[in-house]
Amino acid sequence: MPDTFEVALVGRPNVGKSTLFNRLVGKRLALVDDTPGVTRDRRRGDARIGDLAFTVVDTAGIEDADPASLAGRMRAQTEEAIRAADLSLFIIDARVGVTPADEVLAGILRRTGRPVVLVANKAEGRGGISGALEGFELGLGDPVPISAEHGEGLGDLHDAIAAHMPAPDDATAEGALASPEAEGEAARAPDRPLQVAIIGRPNAGKSTLVNTLIGEDRLLTGPEAGITRDSIAIDWERGGRKFRLVDTAGMRRKSKVQEKLEKLSVGESLRAIQFAEVVVLAIDATQPFDKQDLQIADLVEREGRAIVVALDKWDLVEDPQKRLRELREEAERALPQLAGLPVVAVSGLTGQGVDKLVAAIVKADETWNIRVTTAALNRWLERMLQDHPPPATSGRRIKLRYMTQTKARPPTFVVFCSRPEALPDSYRRYLVNGLRQRFGLAGVPVRLVLRKGDNPFAGRD
């Protein structure tokens, strides 16, 4: 038996077990491909989420097959891993929902009598949340929605695993890190830096801005567009807070990107967005809110990242106070999906506005991590329904019965109602805008998922 707590990753083929394994061990150890059945043998690794350290075991996808066949022998290996583990993470594909194969595997796990945590992978986006909620019917407790590829939901996974781990003895506890608060994604340990990606069009001043932030000429800069080709990560500390700044290559319109090198550079920029917690969109203040700027901002919103707009080269702007008011109004009109978006005027050349930019980054991260209690949400929902009831469609009124927050990073809410498909988009926007105003969610992506049914927790202790 291993000395450390052992966690087995189990599920049917192609649900993302190896992707989660790589995420937990922090390295690309397991081969990942869209082809089902890539993993055949058990693979062990040293995993960590925040302050939790344990052994993780990647297993083959379970399929119904002849015990003498290759698939049958793979299944036997997985079942042995389940028996040997202290805890199994049963992974389902939230985009697909619960399948008959998942139901069979759930029965196998229940019969073992071993502890199990249900994990709904690929839960990013509206479709993923809906599929994750189907996991309730498996009878294995509340599903934990995550995205192993994007690193979302690891804070909730941290808490679920911690609930099954033995309490450390006093000697161990004295030297251990305090358990970080769940953040809806990767819970940030006290010494882990805030991940900040600096993105924008070519020649928007990104590298110059990073150099000014860190106080040294760390990155090559110049008047030519496209100097930066690779994403460069720089660890930095300010006011006792640790940051990891990632300078990225400029992102042009897709139709203009032809050379392979630029395609690779843009791919690295997209990857930086996916792994960032806060994204700073650098915009040339002399040519603000170009179509490409808006498309990049929309991309960040769809990835669910917190965003701050930095109006760079502000030292070249005339009548700055009036111009700043105009550009903030323009941002509200052009990006309604990010209402309240923080817009900060800066100059990478002179250092103007840098303190305000750092404060906006920290505030955006705090907003991105907000969690609202279910009781407060349902009191708010009742008032919203009283002020403006949902419209009747086909002579029938839509009933909104219950609301809960399923995760943070970004804040994601589920409303259980009678006919979700009939609720107009205008009323959805009414609810989202109300959430922003009431709970201080300005400027971050807000996900609202409509789910058919009554209060799923009614009658539960």
N, C-alpha and C positions, 0 to 999 in steps of 0.2 A: 504494500500500500504506500502511496506517495506521502511524504511528510507534509506537503502543502495541500490546501483545499483544491479539489479537482472538479472542474466544470466541463461537461461534455456538450458539444454542439450537435444536435440531432435534428433530422427533418427529411423530407423527401428530396429528390435531386433538384438542383438548380434553384434553391430558395435563398442562397447567399451565405451558406455556412462558412465557406472558405474566405469570403470577403470579410465577414465578421471576425474570423480567426486572425486574418492579417491586421485588421484594425486593432484588435485587443493586444496582439504582441508587438505592434508598432513597426512591423517589417513585412515585406512581401515574401513571406515564406511559402505560403500555399499557392499553387497554380490556380488561377481564376480564369474561367472562360464561359461563354454562353452555352457551350455544349454540356448537356446533362451528363453526370457520371464521371467528371474529371477526377474527383477525389475517390480513391479506392481503399487506401490504408489509413489507419489512425495516425494522426500527426499531433504531437504534443508541443507546447510552447509556454514560455513564461509570460503571463498576461498581467496587465495592470489597468485599472480604471480609477483615476484619482488616487486615493490612499489604499485601495484594495489591491493586493497581490495574490495571484492564484495560478494554478496550472490549467490551461485550456486544451481540450482535445478536439481536433477536427475529425469528423467521421464521414463515411460514405452515406449517400442518400439511401433511405430504406425503400425497397421495392418488394412487391409480392413475387417471389420466384422460387424455383426448385432449389432446395438446400444444397444440392450438388453443383449447381451452376455458379458462374462467376458472381452474378448478382446475389445469389443466395449466400455465398460465402462472405460477400461484402456485408450483407445484412447481419450475419452472425458476428462479424467483427464489431458492428455498431451496437448490437445488443449487449455484447460483452463490455463495451465502453460505458453503456448506461449502467450496468450492474456495478462496475468498478468506481464510478464517479460519485462524488458527494452531492452533486446537483446536475441536472440536465436542463439545458436551454432548448426548448422545443421551438423550432423556427418555422414559421409559415410565411408564405408570400402574400403580403397585404394587397398587392395589385390584383392578384388572382382571387383572394378570399379563401375560405375553407373548402377543401376538396375532399372527396371520399378517401383518398390516400391519407390525408391529414387526420381524418376521423379514425381510421384504422390504427395509425401510429399513436394517436392519443389514447386509444384503448390499451395498446401495449405498454405505454408509459404508466398508465393508472394501475395496471396489474403488477408492475414491479414494486409498487409501494415506495419508490424512491422520490425524493423532492424534485419538483419540476417547476420551471418558470416558462410561461408561454411568451414568445417573442414574435412580434409581427414585423418582419423586415420589409424593406422597400416601401415604408409608410409615408414617404415624402409626398406632398401634394394632396389634393382633395380626394382622389380616387384611392390613395393608399390608406387614408384615415378610415374611409368607409369599409374597406376590406379588413382592416385591423379590428374593427368593432365586431365583425363576424366571429372573432375568436372567442367571444363570451360563450358561444354555444358548445364549445368543446369541454366545458366543465373543469378547466384547469386553472381557474382564477382569472384575474384581470390581465388582458394582454398588454405587453409593454411595446408600444410602437417605436420603431427605430429606423434609421437608414444607415446600414453598415458602410455603404459606399460614400455617403456624405458626412458621416460622423454625427448624425442627429440622434437624439434619444439616449445617449450613453449615460447621462445623469440619472435618468429613470432606471436604466439597467443596473447602474451602480447600486441604487437603493434596493432593487429586487434581489440582487446577489447577496448584498450585505445582510439582508434579513435572514438568510440561511447559513451564514458563516458563524462559527463559534466566536464568542466574545474573547478578546485577547486577555491574557493574564496581566496582572498589575505591572510586571517588569516590562512586558511587551508594550503595554499601553503608554508607559512613560515615554518611550522613544518613538512612538508612532505619530503620524500626522493626524490632526483632527479631521474627522469626516467632513468633506465639503458638502455644502448644501446642494440639493438637486437643482440642476439648471435646465432640465429638459433636453440637454445634449450632453457633451462631455463635461462632467463636473470639473471645474478648474481647481486644481490643487493650489495651495498658497504660493508655491514657487513657480507655477506655470504661467507663462506670459500670455497676454491678450493678443490674439492673432488678428493683425490688421493688414489688409491688402490695399495697395494704392494702385488704382486703375484709371484708364481714360484713353482718349484718342492720342495718336502720336503727337509729340511736341506740346503736350498740355502742361509740362513743367513738373512731372511726377518725380523724376530723379533729383531735380533741384530742390523740391520740397522735402524729400527724404533727407538729403544732405543737411538742410537747414534744421530739421527736427533733431538729428543726432549730433549736430554741431561739428561735423567734419566732412571733407570731400571724399566720401566713401564710394560714391557712384560717379561714373563718367557722364558728364553733361555737355551740352553744346547746342547751337542753333539748329543743327540738322535734325530732321524727324527720324525716328526709328533707331536711335543709338542703342537703347536697351533692347536686347534680344532674348535674354533669359530672365526668369524670375529670381530675384536676389533677396534672400531673407537676412535681416539684420536684427539682432537682439539689442534692445534699448531700454533704459530705465529713466523715468521722470517722476519726481515727487513721490518716490517709494513704490511706484507702480511699474511692473515689468510689461514690456510690449515686445512683440516680434513683428517688425515692419517688413512687408514683402513688396518690393518694387517690381513692376511688371512691364512687359512690352506693350506699346501702344496698340490699340485694337481698332483697325480700320473696318470699313464695310466688307462684308463677306465677298461681294462680287469683285472687290479690288485685291483680295488676297490670292495671289497666284503661285508665288514661289514656295517650295517646300519648307525652307527655313522659316519664313514668316508664318506659315501654317503651324509649324511646331511651336513658334513663339506665342502665337495666339492661344494654342492649346495649353501652354503653361500658364498663361494669364487666366484662362477659364478654370484651370485647376486651382489656382490661387484663390479665386472667388469661392470655389466649392469648399475649401478648407479654412476660409477666413471666418471670423466671428463678426468683425465689423469691416465694411468695405468703404474706403474713401474714394469717391469719384472726383478726380481732378478735372476741372473744366477751365479752359482758357477764357478768362473774363472778357477778353476783347472779342471773342467769337463764341458767345455762350449758347448753350442748349441747342447745339446742332442736332440734326436727326440722329446721328450716331450716338451722341451723348444720351439721348432719351432711350435709344435701344439698349445701351449698356445698363442704364438704370433699371429698365424693365427686366433685363436678364438677372440682375442682382435680386430684384423683388421675387422673381420666379424661383430663384435658388433659396429664398427665405432668409437672406442675410440682412443684418442691420446695415444701414447706409448713411453716410454723411457726404454732402456735396461741398467740395472745396473750390471756391471761385479763385483760381490762381492768377498770378500776374496782376493783382489788384493795384499795384503801384502805377500801372499804366492807364487806370480808369479815371475819367474826369467826373466831377460831382459825385463822389463815391456814395454818400448817404442816400441820395435820390436813386442812384443806380441800383444800390443794394435792395431797396424797397421794391423796385420794379422787377428785379430778377427773382426775388422771393415769391412775388405774386405770379410770375411766369412759371416757376417751379410748381406751384399749387395747381395751376391750370393744366400744365403739360403732364403732370404725374399724379393724377388723383388717387391712384392706387397706393401712394405713399404720402397721404395727407399729413401735413405737419413736418415734412422732411426738413432736417436741419441743414441750413445753407450758411456757410461761413466764408467770409472774404479773407483771403490770405495772399501773401507774396513770398514765394520760395526764395526770391532774390534778396529781399530785405528783412525777412523774418516777421513781417506784419501779420497779426492774427494767429500766430502759431499757438499761443496759449489757449485761445478760444477754440481752435481746432481740436486740441488734445482734450479739453473739457467736453466738447461735443462727442468725441469718440467714446469717452468713458460713460457719458450719459446714454448714448445709443446702446451700448452694451447692457447697461442696467435695464433699459426699457425692453430690450430683446429678451431678457431673462425674467420678466414679470410673470408672476403666477397669481391668479385671482381665485379666491375660495368659491366653492360651488354655491354656498348660501348667498354670498354677495352677488354672484352672477344671476341667480334666480330672482332675487329681490329687484335687481336692475331690469331683468327681462319683464317682470310683471308691470313695472312702471312704463316701460317702452310700449307694451301692448295696450295699456290703458290710454296712453297719449295718442297712439296711432296703431289701431288694430290692423292685422293683415287683411288685404282686400279679399272679397269673395270672388271665386272663379267658378263658372258654370253653376252659379246659384248656391255654392257651398263655401262656407268660411273655413279657412285653414287654421288649425289649432296648433300653437307652439306650446309644448307641455313642459319641457325641461331643458336645462342647459348646463354644460360642464366644460372645463378646460382639460384637454387631454395631454397637452405638453406645452412647453415654452420653446424658445429658440427655433422658429418664431412662435409667438403666442397663437395657439390653435384651439378652437372652440367647436363643440358639437352641440347642435340643437336638435332635440327629438320632437318631431311634429307629425301631423296627420297625413299631409300630402306634400312632401318636399319638392316633388317635381313641378308642382303648380305655383310655388312661391316666386313672385316676380323678382328679377334681378334688382329692381329699384328698392324693394323691401330688404333684400340682402344688404345692399349698400347702406340703407338706413340703420340696420343693426350694426354693421361694421363701423360706421362713423360714430354711432353712439358708444360703442366699446372704446374707440380711440379717445373720445372726449371724457368719458366717465372714469376710465382706469388708466389714463396717461399713456396711451399707446401710440402717440403721434410719431410718424416718420418711420415706423417699422412695418414689415409685412404682417398682416393679420389674416389668418386662415379661419374661415367659417364653414363648417360642414353641416349639411342638413341630413338628418337620418330619420327614417320612418319608424314610428313606434312610440310607446309610452315611456315614462321614466324607467330606465333599466334597473335602477337601484331601489325601486319601491318595494317595501316589504322586507328589505334586507336589514340586518342589524348594523 
